[in-house]
Amino acid sequence: MPVEHLARSDVVTAMTDDSVQDLATMMDDESVGSVVISDGDEPVGIVTDRDLAMHVIAAGESPDGMTAEDVMSTDLCTIDHDGGFYEATELMSEHGIRRLPVTDDDGGLAGIITADDLHELLADEHQELAGVVQAQRPPY
């Protein structure tokens, strides 16, 4: 199944010059753990709640004057919109990430899929399979 059918299209985005305070506020307001940093339509980085904790708080830095560019992950791993479920899980595992921006044919941001989304999908599939097993087994 292509990830475009699984991904969320309502991605929270910001620009490289947005302040870390703004990023944290966006995450809080939208109840998300990351903000995709874009240059126009193209994703160029991502800032997670962990990035803010590690690069600002744990590093003892003052957030004043810090921007997305100061804390974002620039080695952004993405998946093409017609990539599959297994490709997404392999990329997440290989790169040690939990969030995977989805891109369209032109490299623009089309959505995001997270490890939590994939867990939820698997749980739903397990529930469906359990229903089949229960329907076909003899009563005890």
LOKEVO-712956 format. One line per field, with one value per residue: x, y, z of N, C-alpha, C in turn; residue in three letters. Coordinates in Angstrom, 3 decimals. Layout:
! LOKEVO-712956
n.X	(X_...)
n.Y	(Y_...)
n.Z	(Z_...)
ca.X	(X_...)
ca.Y	(Y_...)
ca.Z	(Z_...)
c.X	(X_...)
c.Y	(Y_...)
c.Z	(Z_...)
aa	(ALA_...)
! end
This chain:
! LOKEVO-712956
n.X	(0.846_0.688_2.396_1.172_-1.483_-1.546_-0.262_-0.324_-1.755_-1.803_0.594_2.690_4.490_7.443_9.704_13.266_14.198_12.464_11.830_13.060_11.374_8.912_8.653_8.400_6.020_4.279_4.350_3.191_0.644_-0.433_-0.313_1.789_4.905_6.875_8.176_8.209_10.731_10.752_11.639_10.094_8.013_9.503_10.772_13.383_14.492_13.989_12.549_12.405_10.687_12.553_14.937_14.790_14.961_17.525_19.373_18.966_17.956_19.375_21.926_22.358_21.819_20.568_17.343_16.779_17.036_17.746_17.174_15.174_17.001_19.280_18.860_17.721_17.475_19.405_20.015_17.841_15.600_13.417_10.395_9.110_5.852_4.639_5.955_6.211_4.642_6.440_8.889_8.883_9.050_11.529_13.236_12.862_13.882_16.536_17.604_17.125_14.887_11.680_9.838_8.732_8.876_6.759_7.084_6.048_5.883_7.439_9.192_8.130_6.601_4.283_3.079_3.246_4.491_4.421_6.104_4.247_1.854_2.233_2.322_-0.294_-1.707_-0.778_-1.802_-4.544_-4.710_-3.927_-6.078_-8.147_-7.249_-7.362_-10.108_-10.826_-9.581_-10.923_-13.534_-13.282_-12.397_-13.094_-15.602_-14.733)
n.Y	(-1.179_2.145_4.837_7.276_6.884_6.390_8.402_11.468_14.462_16.957_18.543_20.101_22.944_25.016_27.776_28.153_30.342_30.713_31.135_29.124_29.220_29.796_27.393_25.510_26.418_25.992_23.166_22.563_23.821_22.403_19.822_18.024_16.291_17.232_19.540_20.159_21.584_23.846_24.952_26.928_24.778_22.552_20.126_20.653_20.086_18.951_19.549_18.221_17.550_16.396_17.338_20.016_19.692_18.500_20.142_22.671_22.901_20.769_21.373_23.715_26.114_29.368_29.960_32.333_34.110_31.845_29.823_27.736_26.724_26.464_24.217_22.181_18.948_18.256_16.258_15.130_12.513_11.267_9.962_8.851_9.579_7.349_5.291_2.274_0.705_-1.087_-0.111_2.354_1.556_0.292_2.458_4.080_2.398_1.948_4.545_5.350_6.883_8.412_9.798_10.523_12.481_12.802_12.963_14.544_13.981_16.085_16.615_18.117_18.738_16.389_15.120_13.417_10.590_8.674_6.712_6.094_6.226_4.000_1.955_2.079_1.375_-1.278_-2.394_-2.199_-3.948_-6.341_-6.674_-7.104_-9.536_-11.135_-11.237_-12.818_-15.246_-15.848_-16.178_-18.495_-20.556_-23.455_-23.536_-23.263)
n.Z	(0.000_-0.933_0.719_0.512_0.992_3.631_4.991_6.855_5.765_6.805_7.602_9.950_9.374_9.016_8.511_7.884_9.307_11.404_14.884_17.655_19.800_18.561_17.129_19.208_20.319_18.154_18.051_20.514_20.275_18.093_18.938_18.225_17.621_16.029_13.574_10.218_8.333_5.750_2.446_0.536_-1.145_-0.722_1.505_3.823_6.213_9.615_12.778_15.911_19.022_20.647_19.520_20.305_23.068_23.338_21.857_22.814_25.595_27.065_26.191_27.447_26.272_25.460_24.300_23.093_20.168_18.761_15.907_13.684_11.871_13.422_14.995_13.534_11.955_9.253_7.537_6.135_5.819_3.475_1.961_-1.125_-2.383_-3.539_-2.417_-0.458_2.455_3.730_2.806_4.075_6.782_6.739_6.081_8.351_10.356_9.445_9.497_12.062_12.833_13.634_12.253_9.017_6.348_3.506_0.039_-3.035_-6.643_-7.564_-5.551_-3.565_-0.364_0.656_2.730_5.931_7.614_10.529_13.064_15.022_13.541_11.875_13.769_14.725_12.409_12.079_14.439_13.931_11.745_12.975_14.692_12.852_11.748_14.027_14.350_12.159_12.824_15.236_14.263_12.795_14.398_16.432_19.019_22.489)
ca.X	(0.000_1.504_2.318_0.295_-2.780_-1.369_0.358_-1.135_-1.473_-1.796_1.925_3.048_5.738_8.007_10.849_14.540_14.456_11.503_12.495_12.782_10.194_7.763_8.543_7.857_4.616_3.544_4.224_2.220_-0.680_-0.905_-0.157_2.679_6.258_7.857_7.829_9.031_11.260_10.679_12.069_8.986_7.284_10.447_11.266_14.848_14.917_12.925_12.859_11.562_10.710_13.831_15.951_14.724_15.465_18.958_20.190_18.739_17.909_20.496_23.169_22.461_21.725_19.403_16.584_16.693_17.809_17.958_16.180_15.038_18.250_20.268_18.568_17.067_18.216_19.487_20.155_16.441_15.221_12.036_9.922_8.249_4.444_4.222_6.719_5.359_4.658_7.683_9.974_8.838_9.571_12.966_13.914_12.842_14.811_17.891_18.070_16.844_13.961_10.282_8.990_9.212_8.129_6.389_7.221_5.341_6.766_8.317_10.009_7.413_6.047_2.923_2.527_4.210_4.067_5.203_6.123_2.965_0.868_2.457_1.889_-1.759_-2.126_-0.520_-2.760_-5.826_-4.596_-3.936_-7.460_-8.888_-6.803_-7.909_-11.527_-10.889_-9.218_-12.022_-14.692_-13.044_-11.979_-14.220_-15.820_-14.072)
ca.Y	(0.000_3.371_5.649_8.434_6.526_6.243_9.609_12.639_15.559_18.216_18.636_21.389_23.366_26.324_28.180_28.039_31.485_30.775_30.971_27.861_29.490_29.600_25.961_24.847_26.835_25.260_21.771_22.540_24.171_21.384_18.504_17.199_16.209_17.703_20.544_20.016_22.871_23.827_26.066_26.871_23.523_21.453_19.927_20.726_19.666_18.673_19.826_17.423_17.972_15.924_18.296_21.195_19.300_18.206_21.227_23.922_22.736_19.969_22.062_24.917_27.278_30.229_29.900_33.668_34.284_30.582_29.571_26.356_26.340_26.137_22.956_21.189_17.864_18.604_15.035_14.729_11.306_11.362_8.846_9.270_9.307_6.023_4.286_1.356_0.564_-1.729_0.827_3.352_0.960_0.072_3.754_4.498_1.542_2.189_5.883_5.614_8.012_8.081_10.644_10.442_13.322_12.186_13.956_14.289_13.747_17.236_16.802_18.951_18.053_15.904_14.583_12.848_9.343_8.500_5.365_5.910_5.922_2.633_1.082_2.076_0.575_-2.678_-2.808_-2.398_-5.172_-7.462_-6.813_-7.735_-10.919_-11.814_-11.491_-13.959_-16.431_-16.126_-16.634_-19.792_-21.603_-24.091_-23.014_-23.995)
ca.Z	(0.000_-0.985_1.932_0.321_1.558_5.075_5.549_7.213_4.833_7.563_8.190_10.543_8.734_9.362_7.682_8.592_10.184_12.514_16.177_18.345_20.617_17.666_16.832_20.394_20.426_17.109_18.476_21.603_19.750_17.149_19.586_17.422_18.141_15.064_12.572_9.020_7.892_4.289_1.621_-0.421_-0.973_-0.528_2.872_3.903_7.536_10.568_14.182_16.793_20.420_21.182_19.063_21.186_24.386_23.302_21.316_23.541_27.052_27.561_25.840_28.259_25.393_25.584_23.055_22.500_18.955_18.048_14.868_13.228_11.212_14.454_15.683_12.675_11.328_7.836_6.742_6.111_5.096_3.010_1.139_-2.224_-2.088_-3.974_-1.683_0.273_3.911_4.154_2.540_5.150_8.021_6.543_6.188_9.757_11.091_8.948_9.859_13.474_12.915_13.905_11.405_7.652_5.414_2.232_-1.025_-4.295_-7.797_-7.758_-4.361_-2.601_0.806_0.427_3.970_6.869_8.241_11.743_13.638_15.703_12.503_11.430_14.874_14.727_11.262_12.400_15.465_13.241_10.943_13.921_15.168_11.760_11.680_15.207_14.059_11.240_13.604_16.162_13.512_12.192_15.331_17.100_20.375_23.582)
c.X	(0.891_1.308_1.428_-1.099_-2.737_-0.920_-0.684_-0.761_-1.374_-0.488_2.143_4.417_6.162_9.160_12.124_14.788_13.410_12.215_12.153_11.584_8.922_7.554_7.926_6.378_3.760_3.306_3.177_0.803_-1.274_-0.826_0.646_4.078_7.314_7.266_8.770_9.432_11.336_11.234_11.090_8.189_8.196_10.897_12.794_15.381_13.714_13.434_11.875_11.623_12.022_14.976_15.975_15.294_16.994_19.811_20.018_18.864_19.126_21.840_23.364_22.403_20.483_18.651_16.469_17.611_18.079_16.814_16.132_16.345_19.324_20.072_18.017_18.034_18.217_19.678_18.780_16.223_13.744_11.677_8.997_6.820_3.984_5.094_5.777_5.553_6.002_8.900_10.040_9.426_11.071_13.748_13.965_13.848_16.260_18.460_17.787_15.921_12.537_9.315_9.590_8.355_7.921_6.435_6.438_6.369_7.761_9.230_9.374_6.833_4.585_2.270_3.640_3.618_4.999_5.169_4.806_1.855_0.992_2.050_0.370_-2.309_-1.930_-1.495_-4.130_-5.809_-4.600_-5.349_-8.326_-8.535_-7.347_-9.386_-11.716_-10.605_-10.365_-13.247_-14.521_-12.644_-13.215_-14.407_-15.104_-15.075)
c.Y	(1.242_4.223_6.870_8.161_6.429_7.539_10.668_13.769_16.907_18.355_20.043_21.768_24.745_26.591_28.136_29.178_31.653_30.459_29.621_28.025_29.278_28.123_25.207_25.184_26.112_23.811_21.641_22.793_23.069_19.965_17.540_17.230_16.683_18.771_20.323_21.413_22.834_25.110_26.087_25.614_22.360_21.324_19.904_20.276_19.361_19.026_19.029_17.994_17.537_16.847_19.521_20.872_19.143_19.416_22.553_23.671_21.983_20.635_23.343_26.194_28.105_30.165_31.259_33.771_33.004_30.357_28.084_25.866_25.922_24.747_21.853_20.111_18.150_17.389_14.367_13.507_11.455_10.098_9.415_8.811_7.928_4.913_3.446_1.376_-0.011_-0.852_1.879_2.785_0.711_1.376_4.228_3.704_1.857_3.522_6.251_6.800_7.514_8.855_10.707_11.321_12.592_13.281_13.542_14.120_14.877_17.497_17.699_18.112_17.685_15.383_14.132_11.563_9.104_7.046_5.095_5.578_4.463_1.633_0.972_1.234_-0.914_-3.210_-3.061_-3.691_-6.411_-7.728_-7.494_-9.218_-11.727_-12.135_-12.687_-15.250_-16.823_-16.683_-18.063_-20.892_-22.214_-23.502_-23.881_-24.387)
c.Z	(0.000_0.270_1.758_0.879_3.080_5.750_5.895_6.265_5.547_8.342_8.747_9.988_9.230_8.407_8.533_9.569_11.288_13.826_16.803_19.273_19.788_17.351_18.006_20.576_19.393_17.532_19.566_21.084_18.881_17.712_18.719_18.039_17.168_14.157_11.401_8.561_6.368_3.684_0.453_-0.142_-0.608_0.928_2.891_5.256_8.396_11.963_15.006_18.205_21.084_20.752_19.966_22.559_24.376_22.887_22.049_25.041_27.579_27.279_26.649_27.449_25.722_24.261_22.365_21.288_18.185_17.060_14.525_12.612_12.215_15.040_14.780_12.205_9.830_6.944_6.647_5.236_4.744_2.245_0.066_-1.945_-2.541_-3.391_-0.840_1.779_4.378_3.897_3.643_6.438_7.915_6.680_7.636_10.573_10.724_9.433_11.319_13.677_13.144_13.020_10.013_6.746_4.081_1.168_-2.273_-5.423_-8.029_-6.561_-3.321_-1.476_0.557_1.696_4.889_7.422_9.418_12.201_14.361_14.710_12.061_12.508_14.909_13.581_11.542_13.448_14.847_12.432_11.829_14.444_14.114_11.661_12.862_14.996_13.142_12.005_14.541_15.441_12.994_13.161_15.998_18.509_21.408_24.625)
aa	(MET_PRO_VAL_GLU_HIS_LEU_ALA_ARG_SER_ASP_VAL_VAL_THR_ALA_MET_THR_ASP_ASP_SER_VAL_GLN_ASP_LEU_ALA_THR_MET_MET_ASP_ASP_GLU_SER_VAL_GLY_SER_VAL_VAL_ILE_SER_ASP_GLY_ASP_GLU_PRO_VAL_GLY_ILE_VAL_THR_ASP_ARG_ASP_LEU_ALA_MET_HIS_VAL_ILE_ALA_ALA_GLY_GLU_SER_PRO_ASP_GLY_MET_THR_ALA_GLU_ASP_VAL_MET_SER_THR_ASP_LEU_CYS_THR_ILE_ASP_HIS_ASP_GLY_GLY_PHE_TYR_GLU_ALA_THR_GLU_LEU_MET_SER_GLU_HIS_GLY_ILE_ARG_ARG_LEU_PRO_VAL_THR_ASP_ASP_ASP_GLY_GLY_LEU_ALA_GLY_ILE_ILE_THR_ALA_ASP_ASP_LEU_HIS_GLU_LEU_LEU_ALA_ASP_GLU_HIS_GLN_GLU_LEU_ALA_GLY_VAL_VAL_GLN_ALA_GLN_ARG_PRO_PRO_TYR)
! end
